[in-house]
Amino acid sequence: MTDTTTAGTLQEEVREYYRAKAAEAETSGACCSPDPQTFGPAAYDEIGPGTAPDAALLASLGCGNPSAVAELREGETVLDLGSGGGLDVILSARRVGPDGRVFGLDFLEEMLALAARNVADAEIDNVVLLKGTIESVPLPADTVDVIISNCVINLSLNKPAVFAEMARVLAPGGRLGISDVVAEDRLSPEERAERGGHSQCIAGALSVSEYEELLDAVGLKDAEVVFTQEAADGLHAAIIRARKPLDGNAEAQECAPGGSCC
């Protein structure tokens, strides 16, 4: 377990790293890899002229395209954990349409201010930006249909709390569509730390089995962790999916003969 002194140091390191990234939004750089050809904005097939403001693209620090991973549908309510400069909330807002809503959660005032400008420049009006941490989400239980996140969960120093909060705020039948850096099971935490820093999304990465165990521990089902690209030796950008079961009666009805799952 991370001791208090180390945790405080890492939290401040993360704050300063992403505060600087917000300030230098004119410079693109992905947290997960030094290669801008495969991470950051390059991970998005749908991006073209006018898709999102340049500042949102240049502030992209992710390792995937979670709004595509989650297969968002019109009218859904979405929560983006660690929304940064706002690229994923903008893309998600376009996917869910005017009848949907997207919450973007970030703990840095600088990133929230950047995201607010980018959302306004994109002329999006179905986004709500929230200040808070992913370990204590400022939303009621059973609020959202979909949770997305892009290379953020690995930064948390209290990952069980993050997973508990995801399970709490997801509505029954809701789902996760996450992009994150994930380690092969063969790597110990110490070996992960040898390959990169915490702020660069390497040292804090969970392994495949750790991800699956944490999802199972909070009752999220049908988990899958799929590697997409290498981020470092034994660590990969990955997509993670899982769902929150319906309540007992609804689940039983849906899976009865002739129901939608049969």
N, C-alpha and C positions, 0 to 999 in steps of 0.2 A: 504494500500500500504506500502511496506517495505521502511523505511526511509533510507537516504543515509548512515548514520553511521552503521545501522544494516546491510544493504546490503554489505557494505565493509567488515564488520566483518565476515559475512557468506561466502562471496567469498573467503576470506583468509582461513577460516576454511576448506572449500572444497578443496582448493589448497593443504593445508598442509596434509589433510587426504589422498588424492590420491597420493601425492608425496611420502608419507610414504609407501603406498601400492605398488607403483612401486619399491621402494627400497627393500621391503621385499617380492618380488615375490615368494620366496620359501615357503611362508606361505599362504595357501588358506583361504579366509574368504569372505563371501558374504555380500555385503552392505545391502541387504534387510532383512536378518535374521541371527541370530546366529547359525542356524542349517545348517551345511555343507552337510547334507544328502539330502536336498531338493533344495538348491540354489547354485549358483556358478556352477562349472563343473557338479554337479549332475543333473542339469536341461537339459542336452544334451543327448538324447538317442543315437545319432550317434557316440559319442566319443568312440574310441577304441585305441588299440596300434598303434602309428604312425599317428593318425589323426591330431594332432597338437603338437608342442613342449611342454614339461613339463612346461616351464616358462609361456607359454600362458595359460595353464590350471590353474596353481597356482595363476596367476594374475586375474583370472576371478572373477568379482565382481557383476555379474548380477543376474537377477531374472527370467530368461527364456531363450528361444532359438529363437531369432528373425529371423534368417535366415530360420528356419523351419516355423515359423509363417507366413512369407512373401511368402512362397512357390516359392522360386526363381527358375528361369528357365535359361537354357543355353543362353548365348549371352546378358543377361541383364546388365545394368549399375546400380550399387548399391551405396548408400551412407550410411555409418554407423555413426550416430551422437554420439560422445563420444566413440571412438573406443578402448580406454584403451590399454591393453596389446596385443590386436590384435586377440584374439580368434575368434570373430565373423567375422572379415574381412577374416581370413583364411578359415573358414568354408564356408563363402559366395563365396569366390573366387573359391573354389572347385566346388560349386554348379553351378556357371554361366559359368565355363569352360574357355578355352583359348580365346574364342571370346567375353567374357564378361569382365567387369572391375569393381573393387570395390574401392571406395574412403573411407578412414578412417579419420575421423576428430576428433582431440583432442586439448585441450588448454594447455596441459602440455608437456614441452620438455621431461620430464622423461618418461612419458607414450609413447610418440612418439618414443623415442629411444628404449624402451623395445619392442614396436610393430615391429619396423624395424628389430630388431634382430630375433624376432620370425617368421616374414614373410620370412626372409632370410633362417632361419633354416628349415622352412617348404618347401623351394624351390618353393615358389609361385612368379610368375612374372606378375600377372595382378592386383596388388594392388598399389594404390597411396595414400600415407599418407600426410595429410594436417594439418598444424597448424592453429587453429582458434577457434572461439566459435560457439556454436549451435544457438546463437542469430544473428549471422552475418556470414553466410556460404560463404566461398570464392570460389563459383562456379557460373557460369552464370545461368540465368533462363532457365527452361525447359531442364535441363541437365540429370536428372537421371530417370530411370524407377521405382526404388524402394528405399524407405528410411526405414532403420532399426535403432533400438536403443535399448539399454539394460540397464534399470534401471538408466537412465541419465536425462530424461526430468524433473523428479521431482526435480532435483538439481538446475534447472535454477531459477533465481530471476526475469526473464522477460519472462514468458511463452508465452504471446501473440506474442512476437517477434519470438520465436521458431516456433510457428505454422505458422506465416506468411512466414518465411523462408522455411519451409517444402513445403508450397503451391507454393512458387516461384520457387524452384529448381526442383520440380517434373515436368516431361513432361506430357502433356495431356494424360490421360488414365493411368498415373502412380499410384502407390499405397504405402500405409504404412503398415509395419508389425513390431509392436513395443511391447516390453516387458517392463513393468513399474510397480511400486507400485501405486495402486489406492485406494482411500478411499471410503467407503460407504457414501452415501449422508447424512446420519444422523450425521456424524462427522463434527463439525466446524473446521476451521483452528487451533483454540486454542486447541481443543481436539486432533487433529492429533499431534501437537507439544508435548503434554503431553506423547505421546506413544513412542517417539523416536526423535533423533536429525536430523538435516538437512543433514549432511554428510552421515548419515546412511539410507537415502532415505525415511524417514518417515515424518518428519515435513513439507517438501515441496510437499508432494503428492497431486495431484488433486483428486477431487471426480469424480464419474462417470458422473454426469451431467455437471461438469465443463469441463471435457475432451470433451464431446459431443458438448457443446456450443462453445468451442474454435475451434474445427474442423469445425463446421458449419460456424463460423464467417469468416473463410478464404476460404470457398467454397469447402471444402473436404466432399465428400458424402459417403453414405452407411456405416456410422461409426458404429462400434460395439466395446464394451468393455466387456470382459469376464473374470471373476475372475478364477484363477487357484488354488492358494494356499494361506493360511493365512500368513501374515507377522507380524501382530500385531492385537490386538483387533480392529476390524472394518476396517482394512487395509489389502489389498491382493495383491500378485503378480497377474498381469493381462496381457492379450494380447489385443492389440488395433489394429484394422484394419480400413482403410478408403481408398478412391480413389479420384484422381483428375479427374473431368469430361473431356471427349474429347471436342474439340471446337464444336461450334454449328452445323456446317455442318457435321462433322464426326460423332458426337453423333447421329444426326438425321438419317444419313445413316445406322449406325450400328443397330439402333433400328427400322428400317423400317421392314415391313413384309418380312420374309425370312432372316433378318439380324441375326447376331450372338447372340443378346440378346433376341431374341423372341423365 
